[in-house]
Amino acid sequence: MADQAATLLEALPDLAGRSVLVVGCGDGRYPRLFRAEGARRVVGVDADQVLIAVAQREEERNPAGISYEVHQPVRLPVMGTFDIVTAFLDSPDPLGRIAASLAPGGLLVVIATNGLSLEESLRDNGFQDIVLHRHESGDVHSARKAS
């Protein structure tokens, strides 16, 4: 995780004062990391109820002001408006749903977990300034939502 976290953090701007949505947050390690990096508001979502329960228990033990919800990425409701969305994806299908929670000009950072190539799907969903960061456990794509 440490190497992937470093690659992910390199793809992100300074998080101080920003709002961040984490899709595929798992047990909450990335939401906690982003909050520790200065994010003002952090929301984590995952399809796995067990992992969300683990994240919520950690939040109860060590409150950081992070909220967690269970949602399937392909059925993700609009979660509000976020400056940054990070997502762990094995399919491009949820990109449109994810984009709906991102502010115009906001940054999407996607960790493609199965060698998925996302450039075309990102463009098709209104993203620009696409950058690819290679990593052995999943490529990291970053892109801006068109203003």
N, C-alpha and C positions, 0 to 999 in steps of 0.2 A: 504494500500500500504506500509506503514512504516514497518510492520512486514515482508512482502514478500521481500521488498527491503533489509532488514537486512539479511534475509536468503540467498538471491541472492549474496549480497556482501561477506558473509561468504564463499560462494562456489568459489569466485573469488580470484586470486592472487592479489598482488599489481598491480594496473593498470598504474602506472607511466611509461610513455614512450611507452606504448603498443598500438597497433591498435585493435579496437573493432568494430565488426559488430553486430547490434541488429536487429534480425528478429522478426517482430511482435512488432515494437517499439511504436505503438499507437500514442499518442499525443507528444511523445518525452521526457517524464519524465526520462526514464532510460538512453537514450543517454546523456541527460544533466547531470545526476548524474555521469555517467562514465567519462565524460569530467571533471567534478568538482573533481573527484577522481584522476585525473592526466593522463588519457588516451591521447595519442599523436594525434590519429586519430580516429574519431568515425563516422560511417555511420549507419543510421537507415532506415529500410525498413518495409513497411506494405502494406497489400492488400487494406486497406481502404483509399481512396483518401481524404476523409474529415479529418481524423485524421492526415494524412501527411500534409495537408494544415494548420492545427492547429500548428503542430510542426514547419513548415516552417515560419509561422507568428511569433512564439516565437523566432525563430532563427534570424529573421529580427529585432525584437525589442531588443533582448539581444544576439548579436552575440557571439557564442562559437566555431565557426569553425566546426560545425556539418553539414553533408549533409544528405538529406532525399530523398528517392525514393519510388515510388509505384511499388510493385511486389507481385504477388501471390507466397507464399512459395514453392508450387509444381512446379513452373516455374521459380524459382529464377535463374538468370544468375550468372556466376562467377562475384563476386563483387570486385575482387582483392584478395590479400592474407592478411589474418588477423591473429594476434596472438591469439585472443579470439573471439569466436562467442557466443552470447547469443540468445536464441530463445524461444518464447512462442508458444507452439505447442499443438494441440489437436489430432494430428495424427503423426505416424512415417514416413509417406510418403515423406516429404521434406528432410529427413536426408542426403540422398546422394547429393542433390543439395546444401545443407548447407555445407557439408564437403568439397565441391569443392572450397570454399572460405577460408578454414582454412589451415594455414601453417602446414607442417609436424611437429608433436609434439605439435601442438597448442591445446588449451583448448576449448571444447564446453560445455556450460552450458545451459541446457534445462529446462524450466519451463513447466511441463506437466499440462495443464489446466483442464483436465477432468478425473484425476485418471489414466491416461495412464501409462502403464508399458513399459519402453523403453529399458531395459537392452539387450534383445535379438536383437532388431533392431540396437542398437548402436554397438554391436559386429559384426553384419552382415555388417555394413557400415565401418568397419575398425577401430573402436574405442576400446580403452583399458583403464585400470585404472578407471573403472566406479565406481562412488560413488553416493549414494542416500541420499539426505537431505530431510526429511519429513517436509511438511508445510500444514496447513489447506486449503490454497487457491490454492494449486498445488505443487506437489513434484518437487524438484529441482535435476536434474541429472547432474553430471559433468563427463566428459570423455576426454581422450587425443586421438588425431588423431595419428595413428601409423606413425612413422618416415620413 
